[in-house]
Amino acid sequence: MMSDSIAIPSDGRHVSGSADAEATGAIASPPLIDVWSRSGSKYRVRAVVLLAINVLLFAGAGAFAYWLRSGELFAPAKDGYRSLLWQTLRGVGQGEVSLGSLLIGPISVQEAPMLIPILGLLMAALVSIPILVAILYRFWSSLPFVAVVGFLAVMPWLAITLLGSCVLSSVRPFRTRFRFVSALLGLVPVIVYLALAWNGTREVMVGRIDPVDAIKFVAPWVLAIVASAAVFAIVLALARLVNYRPGAVTPLLAVMFALPVALFEQYVGRDELYYRLLEKLDAAHFAEVDASVDLARAAKRAWERHPLPRPAYKVVHEQAEQKWLFELASDLGPVQTELARHQTEIADRCDWFLKYFPLSRYAPNALYIKARAKDRRVDLLEFRRTKWIRFYEDFPNQASEKAWRMILENRPDTPAGTVATLRLSQLDARDGDIHRAVKRLGELLSRLDRQESRLATALAASSRKPASTRFGGLALHIPLDRVVLEARRLHALLASNNDPLYGYEPMAGPRRKDDPIWFGLLDLDPRSDYYVEQLSRLKARYPNCQIEDNIDLEIARTAVAAADRIALYQSLLDRFPDRDSAAEVILRLGFELEMEGHREGSLTAFARLERQFPHSFWCAVAAQTSRLGGLVGAARSMP
């Protein structure tokens, strides 16, 4: 390219640059092929400044990509960051750092389709910008962008892929004179990478989605490829138009960074992300654990440490099991300590969510997660039976009362509000306020009956199949049928057992802590190791009380052998054929006989239930489970 500058000789005469070049035989300037082709200092300074701005904008896009998966903006500040990065490189990284996690969690594109354009544009920015920088600023200038993808976006395999893409598009002998073709050539390794990511995501989602919805999991990657090609065309054309002056990349990069962020804020929302992360943390903290393998290993190590002659392995195994049970029950044991820590962490996360997103539609859900976390206890009986460490939450803790009240005040007609009503009624009854509990439960059941009646009428009019649940929750997965059954059972117990001699004292306790038997039936945790002993003491404390049949029913339910439970149920029916517990006893007897293979006895029991208690809700439960063919499952899921 010939210079058009004016040379001023020492004698003051003006001579054109071209004439001077011709006179001196100067060689023409090299053609402009990239930003660094201009040797002027102002161009170099401008190129460096704009390149730094591009890096900062791209770092924001990388941080946003990691934030979508973890809720954290700066990945290197995360505890265990190095381990996380290394595991990802080895291909066994945690779900939050995999590319597929952008599609399936914390927010799934199946639940929020608006994520498809957001993720497509974001991935297009992460892919196209390093390739364009390699072409327009030369290969070495693309290294900071590749580093952002690897270390800030925590996508090391994508970064390695982009490194190869940058080499293909800008380094001889791969680069071509047609820069758009070079850019498309650099896109080939990325297409292979995204195809592999799609296959991995598809394997994870097999059997969990409708085949029609599978398009949602490939659409972001298709959009990313198409958008990348469009960005290549626009930026390269703009660079050619301005004769490769610095600044062609920056405006489009700013748009591609700002647009996904704006779309996410407008159509998805930060509260959606943080709530999904809260759900994920709750599930991780209180996941069921099979302890049988660890228990067997501990027993084997203990047996091998015994001096010869060793005792029988069975004896050592039983001792190890008792040690585990003691640690599970002890407040200072590792499981209980970890449970308390997790409960505190979940409560703090819920409080943070409610502080910053008080108007979110997920605010009641956060309250529900907090209340449920505070109610969780280790199920020792389950560990005895199956050697699984599981938790239960149907015996509420006083610490959860405030959260349950807030749910009931703000969302009484939701599934969470139904659970809150039951839990508050349980707490009220244990505090001795039986009348308040009865009133609260009565209002709940009346409302549910009206809703069921309206639903049945609507379904009959439209001839549609009934829905699987009565209410639609926001990803809480509340077992509403079981909760409603618990509420009906508690309401029947409270409403039918105002003892003429003792009043409600056998159920709620004497309210005097100095009494040797200060507790009532509702104060006792059915999963406690001392439950049967406490029931026996309660029965002796209030002889011939009106809830004697209910106490005996609880004792019968705790029997280990099915034959013992059947015998106790039959004895109960012989002694209390017309008490309020009789309908439940008949139903449980029918379930037990069914599970033991006594089909005729089971049918006889259900016929008696329908004949003797046709209007009882227990009769309705028997009819419903019989139609669904799920008697065994219903028996195991009953409260």
Buried (B, 14 or more C-beta within 10 A) or exposed (E): EEEEEEBEEEEEEEEEBBEBBEEEEEEEEEEBBBBBBBEEEEBBEBBBEBBEBBBEBBBBBBBBBBBBBBBBEEBEEBEEBEEBBEBBBEEEBBEBBBBBBBBBBBBBBBEBEBBBBBBBBBBBBBBBBBBBBBBBBBBEBBBBBBBBBBBBBBBBBBBBBBBBBBBBBBEEEEBBEEBBEBBBBBBEBBBEBBEEBBEBBBEBBEEEBEEEBBEBBBBBBBBBBEBBBEBBEBBBEBBEEEEBBBBBBBEBBBEBBEBBBEBBEEBBBBBBBBBBBBBBBBEEBBEEEEBEEBBBEBBBEBBEEEEEEEEEBEEBBEBBBEBBBEBBBEEEBEBBEEBEEBBEBBBEBBBEBBEEBEEBEBBBBBBBBBBBBBBBBBBBBBBEEBBEBBBBBBBBBEEBBEBBBBBBEBBBEBBBBBBBBBBBBBBBBBBBBBEBBBBBBBEBBEBBEEEEEEBEEEEEEEEEEEEEEBBEBBEBEBEBBBBBBBBBBBBBBBBEBBBEEBBBBBBBBBEEEEEEBEBBBBBBEBBBEEBBEBBEEBBEBBEEBBBBBBBBBBBBBBBEEEEEBBEBBBEBBEEBEEBBBBBBBBBBBBBBBBBBEBEEBBBBBBEBBBEBBEEBBBBEBBEEBBEEEEBEEBBEEBE
